[in-house]
Amino acid sequence: MTLHADLALAHYGHTDADRIRELLLDVHDEVYAGSDDPLAGREEFARFVDHWSAREGFACVVGYDQGESVGYAYGAPLSAATTWWAKVTPALSGEFTAETGMRTFALSELMVRARWRGTGAAKAIHDELLAGRAEERVTLLVHKEHDKVRTLYETWGYGKAGDVVPFEGAPDLCTLVREMKGKASTIAEDPLSE
């Protein structure tokens, strides 16, 4: 499928969490249908959505193609008390892991429905989420065995900081980091407001 030229990119924040929750879960369910990942079930994923969207700094961009949801990305800044870096191996320096609440944006999720994969939608949504952010850098986690996904992020400027299993039951992940780049942002009209 070719991406429609008028991909609309709508921004949502912490106060929109209840309004977009079902959309986030529905897209997730479609993307992860048939997955054997123990964390991919709707109920388990809903806990992650609720955790991230409860943060005041929560930011989400949803892409729409002619009014139909394509996918989304969301995250929030790491707090000064974060444990994000604590289990990364090899251990990172205190200078690298020091957080202020405005140093690092954690990109928690980026997913695109199958019909729009390979169209540039993922990059458009990703770039819109990060455009104009004040943080110095962005970090994300990717499954170690997903070489294709990690390679894609590397082409977007990410580099590997280490490996991590952030909590019991989580898969082996790679921690990736990228310096932020300043870009102008264009906010589309919210299709959910109709």
C-alpha positions in Angstrom: 0.0 0.0 0.0 1.2 3.5 -0.8 0.9 6.0 2.0 -1.8 8.6 1.2 -0.2 12.0 0.7 -2.5 13.6 3.3 -1.4 11.5 6.4 -2.8 13.5 9.3 -0.7 13.5 12.5 -2.7 14.3 15.6 -1.1 15.1 19.0 -2.5 14.0 22.3 -1.3 14.4 25.8 -2.0 13.3 29.4 -5.4 14.9 29.5 -6.5 13.0 26.4 -5.6 9.6 27.8 -9.1 8.4 28.5 -10.3 9.5 25.1 -7.6 7.7 23.1 -7.1 4.6 25.3 -9.4 2.2 23.4 -7.8 3.4 20.1 -4.3 2.6 21.4 -5.5 -0.8 22.6 -7.3 -1.7 19.4 -4.3 -0.8 17.2 -2.1 -2.8 19.5 -4.4 -5.8 19.4 -4.3 -5.8 15.6 -0.6 -5.4 15.4 0.1 -8.1 17.9 -2.6 -10.6 16.9 -1.2 -14.1 17.0 1.9 -13.1 18.9 3.4 -15.5 21.5 4.9 -12.5 23.4 3.7 -12.9 27.0 3.4 -9.1 27.3 1.4 -8.7 24.1 -2.1 -9.5 25.5 -4.6 -6.6 25.7 -4.8 -6.7 29.5 -1.1 -6.6 30.0 -0.6 -3.9 27.4 -3.4 -1.8 29.0 -1.2 -1.6 32.1 1.6 -0.1 30.1 -0.8 2.4 28.4 -2.2 3.4 31.7 1.3 3.7 33.3 2.7 6.0 30.5 -0.5 8.1 29.9 -0.8 8.9 33.6 2.4 10.9 33.4 1.9 14.6 33.0 4.6 14.7 30.3 2.9 12.0 28.2 2.9 12.7 24.5 1.3 10.7 21.7 1.0 11.1 18.0 -1.6 9.1 16.1 -1.4 8.9 12.3 -4.6 8.9 10.2 -5.0 8.1 6.6 -8.3 9.5 5.3 -9.7 9.3 8.8 -8.5 5.7 9.5 -5.9 5.1 12.2 -2.6 4.0 10.8 -0.6 3.7 14.0 0.9 5.7 16.8 3.9 6.5 19.0 3.9 7.6 22.6 6.2 8.2 25.5 7.2 10.7 28.2 10.3 12.3 29.7 12.3 10.2 32.2 12.0 11.6 35.7 15.0 12.5 37.9 14.2 9.4 39.9 13.9 7.0 36.9 15.3 3.5 37.1 15.3 3.3 33.3 19.1 2.9 33.1 19.6 0.8 36.3 19.7 -2.7 34.7 21.4 -1.8 31.4 24.5 -3.9 30.8 27.3 -3.1 30.6 26.7 -0.5 33.3 26.6 3.1 32.1 28.4 6.0 33.7 26.6 8.2 36.2 27.1 11.1 33.9 25.3 9.3 31.1 22.4 8.1 33.3 21.8 11.3 35.3 18.3 12.6 34.6 16.7 15.9 35.3 13.1 15.2 34.2 13.9 17.1 30.9 17.0 15.4 29.7 15.7 12.2 28.0 12.4 11.4 26.3 11.5 7.7 26.5 9.7 6.5 23.4 7.6 3.7 24.9 5.7 2.5 21.8 5.7 2.9 18.1 3.4 0.7 16.1 1.9 0.8 12.7 -0.9 -1.4 11.3 0.1 -4.0 8.7 -1.5 -2.2 5.8 0.7 0.9 6.3 4.0 -0.8 7.0 6.7 0.0 4.5 5.0 3.3 3.5 7.0 5.7 5.6 4.1 6.1 8.1 6.2 4.8 11.1 9.0 7.4 10.4 6.4 10.2 9.9 4.7 9.4 13.2 8.0 9.0 15.0 9.4 12.3 13.7 6.3 14.2 14.5 6.3 12.9 18.1 9.9 14.1 18.6 9.6 17.3 16.6 10.2 20.4 18.7 10.8 18.5 22.0 13.0 20.2 24.6 14.9 17.0 25.7 18.5 16.4 24.7 18.0 12.8 23.6 15.4 10.1 23.1 15.7 6.5 24.2 13.7 3.3 23.4 13.8 -0.4 23.9 13.7 -3.0 21.2 13.7 -6.8 21.4 17.2 -8.2 20.9 16.0 -10.8 18.4 14.3 -8.2 16.2 17.4 -7.3 14.1 15.3 -5.8 11.3 13.6 -3.3 13.8 16.8 -2.4 15.5 18.5 -1.8 12.1 15.6 0.5 11.1 16.1 2.5 14.3 19.8 2.7 13.6 19.1 4.2 10.1 17.1 6.9 12.0 20.1 7.8 14.1 19.8 5.6 17.1 22.8 3.8 18.7 22.9 0.9 21.1 23.7 1.9 24.8 23.4 -1.7 26.1 21.2 -4.6 26.8 18.5 -4.8 29.5 15.8 -7.0 31.0 13.9 -4.2 32.7 11.6 -6.3 34.9 10.8 -9.9 35.7 9.1 -11.5 32.7 10.4 -9.0 30.2 12.2 -10.2 27.1 15.9 -9.5 26.4 16.0 -5.9 25.0 18.4 -3.5 23.5 18.5 0.1 24.9 18.9 2.5 22.0 19.6 6.3 22.3 19.6 9.1 19.8 20.4 12.8 20.2 17.4 15.0 19.5 17.3 17.0 16.3 15.3 20.2 16.1 12.4 20.1 13.6 9.4 22.2 13.0 6.1 20.6 13.9 2.8 20.8 12.2 -0.2 19.8 14.3 -3.1 18.3 12.4 -6.7 18.8 13.4 -7.8 16.0 15.8 -10.1 13.6 13.9 -11.5 12.2 17.2 -13.0 15.6 18.0 -15.7 15.2 15.3 
